[in-house]
Amino acid sequence: MNDTEFEALAAATLDAIERALEACAADVEAERSGNVLTLELSDGARVVINSQTPTRQIWIAARSGGFHFARDGDSWRDTRDGGELFAALARIVAVPGLAAGPPKPR
């Protein structure tokens, strides 16, 4: 995958995260600036999700730690434990419905 392909895929993934949060009516405020998506949780905690073109990864920074996700087939997998991106976000932001990912187009 080249840089252009990665950037398009990463942008689509950040879009999908925003759609998934909206779909599950999470009490989370999302703000996007380029390749950075900042989530503000109801308790005031922040979660920062961004794409890293040089490593072709999506990174998450949260109180619970830093997480790096690399593309593996059709999903993003944690480089340490193999966990899936949306499942990890569901745990981090305490929104179980987020694990299902974005809504499917009709």
C-alpha positions as CSV (number, residue, x, y, z in Angstrom):
1,M,0.0,0.0,0.0
2,N,1.4,3.4,-0.9
3,D,1.0,6.6,1.0
4,T,-2.0,7.8,-1.0
5,E,-3.8,4.5,-0.5
6,F,-3.1,4.5,3.2
7,E,-4.2,8.1,3.7
8,A,-7.5,7.4,1.9
9,L,-8.1,4.2,3.9
10,A,-7.2,6.0,7.2
11,A,-9.5,8.9,6.4
12,A,-12.3,6.5,5.6
13,T,-11.6,4.7,9.0
14,L,-11.8,8.0,10.9
15,D,-15.1,8.7,9.1
16,A,-16.4,5.3,10.0
17,I,-15.5,5.9,13.7
18,E,-17.5,9.1,13.6
19,R,-20.5,7.4,12.0
20,A,-20.3,4.5,14.5
21,L,-20.4,6.9,17.4
22,E,-23.4,8.7,16.0
23,A,-25.2,5.5,15.3
24,C,-24.9,4.2,18.8
25,A,-25.9,7.6,20.3
26,A,-22.7,7.6,22.5
27,D,-22.3,10.5,24.9
28,V,-19.1,11.4,23.2
29,E,-18.2,14.7,21.5
30,A,-16.0,14.2,18.4
31,E,-13.9,16.9,16.7
32,R,-12.0,16.2,13.5
33,S,-9.0,18.2,12.2
34,G,-7.4,16.5,9.2
35,N,-6.0,13.2,10.3
36,V,-6.7,13.7,14.0
37,L,-10.0,12.8,15.6
38,T,-10.4,13.9,19.2
39,L,-13.1,12.4,21.4
40,E,-14.2,14.0,24.6
41,L,-15.9,11.6,26.9
42,S,-18.7,12.5,29.3
43,D,-16.2,12.4,32.3
44,G,-14.0,15.0,30.5
45,A,-11.4,12.4,29.5
46,R,-10.0,12.7,25.9
47,V,-9.1,10.1,23.4
48,V,-7.0,11.1,20.4
49,I,-7.1,8.9,17.3
50,N,-4.8,9.7,14.4
51,S,-3.3,8.2,11.3
52,Q,0.5,7.8,11.0
53,T,1.5,7.7,7.4
54,P,5.2,6.8,7.9
55,T,4.3,3.6,9.8
56,R,0.9,3.1,8.0
57,Q,-0.9,2.8,11.4
58,I,-3.7,4.3,13.3
59,W,-2.8,5.3,16.8
60,I,-5.0,5.9,19.8
61,A,-3.9,7.8,22.9
62,A,-6.1,7.4,26.0
63,R,-5.8,7.4,29.7
64,S,-5.5,3.6,29.5
65,G,-2.4,3.9,27.3
66,G,-1.3,4.1,23.7
67,F,-2.4,1.7,21.0
68,H,-1.1,1.2,17.5
69,F,-3.2,-0.5,14.8
70,A,-2.0,-1.8,11.5
71,R,-4.1,-3.0,8.6
72,D,-4.5,-6.8,8.4
73,G,-6.8,-7.9,5.6
74,D,-10.1,-6.0,6.0
75,S,-9.5,-4.8,9.6
76,W,-7.2,-2.8,11.7
77,R,-5.4,-4.9,14.4
78,D,-3.5,-3.9,17.5
79,T,0.1,-4.5,16.9
80,R,0.6,-5.9,20.4
81,D,-2.4,-8.2,21.1
82,G,-4.2,-8.4,17.7
83,G,-7.4,-6.8,19.0
84,E,-9.7,-5.2,16.4
85,L,-9.8,-1.3,16.3
86,F,-13.6,-0.9,16.9
87,A,-13.6,-3.4,19.7
88,A,-10.7,-1.6,21.4
89,L,-12.4,1.7,21.0
90,A,-15.6,0.3,22.5
91,R,-13.6,-0.7,25.6
92,I,-11.7,2.6,25.8
93,V,-14.7,4.9,25.5
94,A,-17.0,2.5,27.4
95,V,-19.6,2.4,24.5
96,P,-20.3,-1.3,23.9
97,G,-22.4,-0.6,20.7
98,L,-19.3,0.8,19.1
99,A,-17.7,-2.6,18.7
100,A,-20.1,-3.4,15.9
101,G,-18.5,-0.7,13.8
102,P,-20.1,1.8,11.5
103,P,-23.7,1.3,10.3
104,K,-23.9,-0.6,7.0
105,P,-25.1,1.5,4.0
106,R,-28.6,0.7,2.8
